[in-house]
Amino acid sequence: IEPAPVWHPSRTAGSMARILLVHGSLVAGEALAREVESFGYDVGRAPTVRAAAALAEDGRFDLLLADLQSLGVDGAAGLGELVRTRPATKVLLLAPDQPDARPRQRPWAAGHFAGPFTREQLCVTLAKMIDNPSFRHPSRR
């Protein structure tokens, strides 16, 4: 049974950008969600790409933040399909344990973090991607 997607409305929801976090690990995903919330964003969680697609139907988020490692190959393919069917979806991919990940294989992603990154790097990149609709984060390879 697939867990249902979860939207965690923050105390000031409506006045901030909304980020949908797609992460296959309950513990690591919750920790990352709390970190992103600490930057001042309203964060929703989806454990799978299928659950993210259900939330995407409503267009309830400004950016989709996805952990590639926890989603696997099928998850990456599913994200590509999600973007293909909903071109306005902006995706930032995280691959913290894959310093040699190849972002060119995923041209549909607006940004890609491969290898370890700092809290500050993530915070700055999220702000840039949300504030500037045409911003594309360059590969960090």
Backbone hydrogen bonds, N-H to C=O, Kabsch-Sander energy under -0.5 kcal/mol:
donor,donor_aa,acceptor,acceptor_aa,energy
6,V,45,R,-3.6
8,H,6,V,-0.6
8,H,43,V,-1.4
13,A,10,S,-1.5
15,S,12,T,-1.9
19,I,42,D,-2.8
20,L,63,L,-2.8
21,L,19,I,-0.6
21,L,44,G,-3.1
22,V,20,L,-0.6
22,V,65,L,-3.0
23,H,21,L,-0.7
23,H,46,A,-1.7
26,L,24,G,-0.6
29,G,25,S,-2.2
30,E,26,L,-2.0
31,A,27,V,-2.1
32,L,28,A,-2.4
33,A,29,G,-2.4
34,R,30,E,-2.3
35,E,31,A,-2.0
36,V,32,L,-2.6
37,E,33,A,-2.4
38,S,34,R,-1.8
39,F,35,E,-0.6
39,F,36,V,-1.1
40,G,37,E,-2.0
41,Y,36,V,-1.1
42,D,17,A,-2.4
43,V,8,H,-0.6
43,V,41,Y,-0.6
44,G,19,I,-2.6
45,R,6,V,-4.5
46,A,21,L,-2.6
52,A,48,T,-1.9
53,A,49,V,-2.6
54,A,50,R,-1.6
55,L,51,A,-1.6
56,A,52,A,-2.3
57,E,53,A,-1.3
58,D,55,L,-0.9
59,G,56,A,-1.2
60,R,55,L,-1.0
62,D,18,R,-3.2
63,L,18,R,-1.3
64,L,90,K,-3.1
65,L,20,L,-2.9
65,L,63,L,-0.6
66,A,64,L,-0.6
66,A,92,L,-2.4
67,D,22,V,-2.3
68,L,66,A,-0.8
68,L,94,L,-2.7
69,Q,94,L,-0.5
71,L,67,D,-1.0
72,G,68,L,-2.1
75,G,71,L,-1.1
76,A,72,G,-2.0
77,A,73,V,-2.2
78,G,74,D,-2.3
79,L,75,G,-2.3
80,G,76,A,-2.0
81,E,77,A,-2.0
82,L,78,G,-2.4
83,V,79,L,-2.4
84,R,80,G,-2.2
85,T,81,E,-2.3
86,R,82,L,-1.6
89,T,86,R,-2.5
91,V,89,T,-0.5
92,L,64,L,-2.7
93,L,91,V,-0.5
93,L,111,G,-2.4
94,L,66,A,-3.1
95,A,113,F,-2.8
98,Q,95,A,-1.9
101,A,98,Q,-2.2
105,Q,102,R,-1.5
106,R,103,P,-2.2
109,A,106,R,-2.0
110,A,91,V,-1.6
111,G,91,V,-1.4
113,F,93,L,-2.8
114,A,112,H,-0.6
115,G,95,A,-2.5
122,L,118,T,-2.1
123,C,119,R,-2.5
124,V,120,E,-2.6
125,T,121,Q,-2.2
126,L,122,L,-2.6
127,A,123,C,-2.1
128,K,124,V,-2.4
129,M,125,T,-2.6
130,I,126,L,-2.1
131,D,127,A,-2.7
132,N,128,K,-1.8
135,F,132,N,-2.1
137,H,110,A,-1.6
140,R,112,H,-0.5
